Amino acid sequence: MPALFDASGSWKVGYAYGENGGKPAAERCNSLAHTEKSAKRAAAKPHRAAQARVLRIIGGMWRGRKLRFPPSPGIRPTPDRVRETLFNWLGARVSGARCLDLFAGSGALGLESLSRGAAQVTFVERDAAAVRELRARLSEWGASGAHVEQGDALRFLAGAGGPVDIAFLDPPFDSDFLTAAAGLLERGQWLAPGALIYVECAARTGLPPLPQNWAATKSKQAGEVGYHLLTRV
């Protein structure tokens, strides 16, 4: 293969024969550099994916703070834009409210409620990693009035509990947990008179059968997510 530099030290294009098919050596070097860059970009993808598992608090005393949650396929957090709409709907009802965040996942809905002045929030989540992260955030932020229950949401509702003013229901879309949880909330007298219930479900299927005394007051769609606010009447 001819040298890449002449006697004066200037660059000249040589050809590499054989397995490189007669490509100029400079072109081969550029190809190698491009391959290395592609490999680096591919290696960076897991890092970006990990960074994506972060949410921020939208309003209240913790506004702008970020919370991490584990990359579990079962955790589908409510997007920032949807949470902003939801808490605009809730308005002043959050301050001083007793809240129940079932199927809490990242805990974003309950944390947003505490940030905006909720008196107490009970989080129920069965994923151990998610529970550890949530407890860590509550401790780090010095939260008061918060309780995290690790376990099955339906089993939790089968027990005794005090009435709540706001309930968040965001179960896995491919389950029938929503109807079951709604029935348990009513039978167990978990809801105060006039309580507000927030529900997320697949937009393509719409709301499943719910108690007759739950009146839908707000409904919107964001992509594949349908989200609704109901009032217990």
N, C-alpha and C positions, 0 to 999 in steps of 0.2 A: 504494500500500500504506500503510495507517495506520501511524503511528509506534509503536515498541515501548515508548516511555516517554512519560508524560504531562508536563504542565508542571512538576509537582512533582518530577520525576525518578523517580517510582514506575514499576515494571514493569507493563505492560498487554499483553494478548494482542491482536495484530493478525492480519489474514489476508493471505496472499500469494496473489493470484489468478493465473490463467494456467496455466503449465505445472506448477505445484505442486498443481493441482486443489483450491484452496481450503483447503489445510491451514493451521492456525495457524502463524505464523512461529516461535513457540517450539518447536513440534513439529518444524518443518523443521530448526531448529538442532540439536535433539537427534538427529535422524536423521543429520545431517552428522557430529556428534561420534561417533555409533555407527559410521558408516562409516570414520572415521579410525582408531578403535580396532581395528576388524576388520582394516584394512590393516596396522596395526602388529603385530597378532598374527600375521598371515600372514607378514610380513617376519621375525618372530622364529623361525619354524619352522626355517629352515636352520641357525640358530645352535644350536637345541636338538638338531637332528640331528647337528651336528658334535660337540656335547658328548656325545652318546650313543656316539661312537666312542672311548670311554675305558673302560679296565678297571682294576681294582685288584688288587694282590697280597694274598692272603688270609692267608698265614702266613710265619713265618721272619723273617730280619733285615730284609727289605724290606716287611714287613707294612704295609698301608695306602697304600703308594706307588701312584701312578697311572701308567699307560702309555697313550700315544696310538697309534692305528693309522689308516691312511688309509681313506677311505670307498670302498673298492673292493668291488664286488659279489661278487668271488671270495673275500673274506675273511669267514669265519664263525667268530668266536672262541668258544671254549668258555665258556659262562656261568659266573658266579661260583659259583652253587649247585652246578653239576656239578663244577667244579674242586675245590670243598671236599669233595665226596663222594669224588672220585678220590683226593685226597691223604690222606684218611682211610683209604682202602683200601691205599694204598702204605705209609703209616706210616713206620717206621724204615728201610725199604729205600731211601729217597731219599738219606739222609746217606751221602756218600762214593761215590755211584753215578755211573757213566758213562751219560749219557743221549743219545738221539737224537730230536730234534723234527723229524720230517718234515712237509712241508706246513705249515710253522710259522705262516704268517699273521701274527698279532699277536705271536707268540712267547710268549704267556701261559703255556703249559705248561712250556716250558723255563725261563722266568724264575722261575716258581713253584718249580721244582726247584732252581735256583741259590739262591734265597732260603732254601730249607730244607736247604741243605748239600750239594747234589750236587757231586761233584768236578769234573765237566766236562759240558758240554752242547754238542752240535753242532746248530745250527739250519739247516734247508734250506728256502729259500723262493725262488720265482722272481720275485715281484712286487718291482720295484726300489724303489718308494716304501715298501713294508713293510720291506724290508731296511734302507733308510736310517733309518727310525724305530727299528728294533730296535737297530742299531749305535749310534745316538745314546743310547738308554736304557742300554745296557750300558756305554758310556763315561761317561755322567753318573753312574751308580750305582757306578762303580769295580769292575765285575764282573771276576772272574778265572775262568779255566777255560772260557771261552765262545768258540765259533767260529761265525761266520755264513757260510754258503755260499749265494751267489746262483746259482740254476739249477734245472733240472728234477730233482725228487726221484728219479724212476726212473733217470735217467741217472747221478745221483750214486751210487745203490745198485749200479749196474753196475760201478763202480770198486772199488778195494780199500779196506778199512777195518777198524779194530780192533773187537773184540767190545764190545757195550754191555750194560749191566745192565737198562736201561729204555728202551723205544722207544715213542714216541707217534705214532700213525697217525690223522690226521684229514683225509683228502682230501676234495675236493668230492663231495657226495652223488651227483651225476648223472654219475659217472665209474666206470670199472672199475679205478681206480688201487689200490684197497685190496687186491684179490687179487694184482695184479701186484707191488705193493710187498712183500707178505708172502712171495711166492715168491722175490724177489730177496734179501730179508733172510736167508732160509734158505740159498739157493744160495751167497751170498757170505760165509757164516759171520759175519754181522754180530752175531749174538746169542750172549751167553755162556750157559753151562748154567744153567738155572733162571731165565733172563731173564723180565721182566714186559713184556707188550705191552698198551698201552692203545689201544682202537679206538673211533672214533665213526662211526656210519652212520645212515642214515635208519631211524627206528623201524618204518616201515610195511613195509620189506623185510627187516629183520633182518640177521644176519651173513651175508656172502657166503662162498663156499668159501675156507677157510684151511688152512694146513698141518696135517696130522693130529696132529703133536706139539705143537700149541697147545691147551691145555685151558682152557676158559672157567671162571673162578672167581667172577667177580662180573658182574652185569648189572643195569642199571636203564634207565628211560626218563624223559625230561623233555620233554614236549610232542612235537615231531616228531623229537627226537634220541634215538637209542638209544646207550648207552655201555657198554663192556664192558672188563673186565680179564682177560687171559689169561696163562697161565704156560707157558713152553717146557719141556716134559718130555722 
